[in-house]
Amino acid sequence: MSPNHHPGENLPGAGWGFPVGVDHKGDVSLSEGELSIRDSIRIILGTAKGERVMRPDFGCDIHDHVFGNIDGTMLTLVESGVEEALINWEPRIDVEDVDAGRDPENPNRLLIDITYRVRSTNTESNMVYPFYLTEK
């Protein structure tokens, strides 16, 4: 880290791509900017709280709803769990909206539509995260 570096600078950031892979030169593939944010969101939502031994609070509690019945209460809990996890673990964004609903093509999958704003650029973006209620 350079002596002139301050935490929070260059917020879109860069890091290993997710899933980890190699590029055309055989180096670890990197993820930068908004792609890095999307990768981070997938990691946060794909990690159950307690899954990481050294960081037991990291992740999202949506995994508590696997095998649950899809109803209004469950959808509200999923939406609030996603919003809380992103607020806690992805400081480069402001969560604008989270909307969860059953996937019309797969009754065992929720589609979680996330709208967020990248703080450093004030750019609004969105992504849909598929969450499986049973094994694929």
Contacts in CASP RR format, 6 or more apart in sequence:
PFRMAT RR
TARGET T0000
AUTHOR 0000-0000-0000
METHOD contacts of the structure
MODEL  1
MSPNHHPGENLPGAGWGFPVGVDHKGDVSLSEGELSIRDSIRIILGTAKG
ERVMRPDFGCDIHDHVFGNIDGTMLTLVESGVEEALINWEPRIDVEDVDA
GRDPENPNRLLIDITYRVRSTNTESNMVYPFYLTEK
8 91 0 8 1.000
10 120 0 8 1.000
11 91 0 8 1.000
11 92 0 8 1.000
11 118 0 8 1.000
11 119 0 8 1.000
11 120 0 8 1.000
12 32 0 8 1.000
12 33 0 8 1.000
12 34 0 8 1.000
12 36 0 8 1.000
12 37 0 8 1.000
12 92 0 8 1.000
12 118 0 8 1.000
12 120 0 8 1.000
12 121 0 8 1.000
13 32 0 8 1.000
13 33 0 8 1.000
13 36 0 8 1.000
13 92 0 8 1.000
14 30 0 8 1.000
14 31 0 8 1.000
14 32 0 8 1.000
14 33 0 8 1.000
14 36 0 8 1.000
15 30 0 8 1.000
15 31 0 8 1.000
15 32 0 8 1.000
15 36 0 8 1.000
16 28 0 8 1.000
16 29 0 8 1.000
16 30 0 8 1.000
16 31 0 8 1.000
17 28 0 8 1.000
17 29 0 8 1.000
17 30 0 8 1.000
17 31 0 8 1.000
17 35 0 8 1.000
17 36 0 8 1.000
17 39 0 8 1.000
18 31 0 8 1.000
18 39 0 8 1.000
18 40 0 8 1.000
18 42 0 8 1.000
18 43 0 8 1.000
20 28 0 8 1.000
20 29 0 8 1.000
21 28 0 8 1.000
21 29 0 8 1.000
22 28 0 8 1.000
22 29 0 8 1.000
23 29 0 8 1.000
23 30 0 8 1.000
31 39 0 8 1.000
34 118 0 8 1.000
34 123 0 8 1.000
34 125 0 8 1.000
37 90 0 8 1.000
37 92 0 8 1.000
37 93 0 8 1.000
37 116 0 8 1.000
37 118 0 8 1.000
37 125 0 8 1.000
38 125 0 8 1.000
38 127 0 8 1.000
40 89 0 8 1.000
40 90 0 8 1.000
40 92 0 8 1.000
41 86 0 8 1.000
41 90 0 8 1.000
41 93 0 8 1.000
41 114 0 8 1.000
41 116 0 8 1.000
41 127 0 8 1.000
41 129 0 8 1.000
42 129 0 8 1.000
44 58 0 8 1.000
44 59 0 8 1.000
44 60 0 8 1.000
44 85 0 8 1.000
44 86 0 8 1.000
44 89 0 8 1.000
44 90 0 8 1.000
45 59 0 8 1.000
45 60 0 8 1.000
45 62 0 8 1.000
45 82 0 8 1.000
45 85 0 8 1.000
45 86 0 8 1.000
45 112 0 8 1.000
45 129 0 8 1.000
45 131 0 8 1.000
46 59 0 8 1.000
46 60 0 8 1.000
46 63 0 8 1.000
47 58 0 8 1.000
47 59 0 8 1.000
47 60 0 8 1.000
48 59 0 8 1.000
48 60 0 8 1.000
48 61 0 8 1.000
48 63 0 8 1.000
48 64 0 8 1.000
49 56 0 8 1.000
49 57 0 8 1.000
49 58 0 8 1.000
49 59 0 8 1.000
49 60 0 8 1.000
49 61 0 8 1.000
49 63 0 8 1.000
50 56 0 8 1.000
50 57 0 8 1.000
50 58 0 8 1.000
50 59 0 8 1.000
51 58 0 8 1.000
51 59 0 8 1.000
52 58 0 8 1.000
52 59 0 8 1.000
57 88 0 8 1.000
58 89 0 8 1.000
59 85 0 8 1.000
59 89 0 8 1.000
60 81 0 8 1.000
60 82 0 8 1.000
60 84 0 8 1.000
60 85 0 8 1.000
61 81 0 8 1.000
61 84 0 8 1.000
61 85 0 8 1.000
62 78 0 8 1.000
62 81 0 8 1.000
62 82 0 8 1.000
62 85 0 8 1.000
62 112 0 8 1.000
62 131 0 8 1.000
65 74 0 8 1.000
65 77 0 8 1.000
65 78 0 8 1.000
65 133 0 8 1.000
66 132 0 8 1.000
66 133 0 8 1.000
66 134 0 8 1.000
67 133 0 8 1.000
67 134 0 8 1.000
68 74 0 8 1.000
68 133 0 8 1.000
70 101 0 8 1.000
70 102 0 8 1.000
70 110 0 8 1.000
70 133 0 8 1.000
75 100 0 8 1.000
75 101 0 8 1.000
75 110 0 8 1.000
78 100 0 8 1.000
78 110 0 8 1.000
78 112 0 8 1.000
78 131 0 8 1.000
79 98 0 8 1.000
79 99 0 8 1.000
79 100 0 8 1.000
79 112 0 8 1.000
80 98 0 8 1.000
82 98 0 8 1.000
82 100 0 8 1.000
82 112 0 8 1.000
82 114 0 8 1.000
82 129 0 8 1.000
83 95 0 8 1.000
83 98 0 8 1.000
86 93 0 8 1.000
86 95 0 8 1.000
86 98 0 8 1.000
86 114 0 8 1.000
86 116 0 8 1.000
87 95 0 8 1.000
91 119 0 8 1.000
92 118 0 8 1.000
92 119 0 8 1.000
92 120 0 8 1.000
93 116 0 8 1.000
93 117 0 8 1.000
93 118 0 8 1.000
93 119 0 8 1.000
94 116 0 8 1.000
94 117 0 8 1.000
94 119 0 8 1.000
95 114 0 8 1.000
95 115 0 8 1.000
95 116 0 8 1.000
96 115 0 8 1.000
96 116 0 8 1.000
96 117 0 8 1.000
96 124 0 8 1.000
97 113 0 8 1.000
97 114 0 8 1.000
97 115 0 8 1.000
98 112 0 8 1.000
98 113 0 8 1.000
98 114 0 8 1.000
98 115 0 8 1.000
99 112 0 8 1.000
99 113 0 8 1.000
100 110 0 8 1.000
100 111 0 8 1.000
100 112 0 8 1.000
100 113 0 8 1.000
100 131 0 8 1.000
101 110 0 8 1.000
101 111 0 8 1.000
101 112 0 8 1.000
102 109 0 8 1.000
102 110 0 8 1.000
102 111 0 8 1.000
103 109 0 8 1.000
103 110 0 8 1.000
103 111 0 8 1.000
103 130 0 8 1.000
108 132 0 8 1.000
108 133 0 8 1.000
108 134 0 8 1.000
109 130 0 8 1.000
109 131 0 8 1.000
109 132 0 8 1.000
109 133 0 8 1.000
110 130 0 8 1.000
110 131 0 8 1.000
110 133 0 8 1.000
111 128 0 8 1.000
111 129 0 8 1.000
111 130 0 8 1.000
111 131 0 8 1.000
112 128 0 8 1.000
112 129 0 8 1.000
112 130 0 8 1.000
112 131 0 8 1.000
113 126 0 8 1.000
113 127 0 8 1.000
113 128 0 8 1.000
114 126 0 8 1.000
114 127 0 8 1.000
114 128 0 8 1.000
114 129 0 8 1.000
115 124 0 8 1.000
115 125 0 8 1.000
115 126 0 8 1.000
116 124 0 8 1.000
116 125 0 8 1.000
116 126 0 8 1.000
117 123 0 8 1.000
117 124 0 8 1.000
117 125 0 8 1.000
118 124 0 8 1.000
118 125 0 8 1.000
END
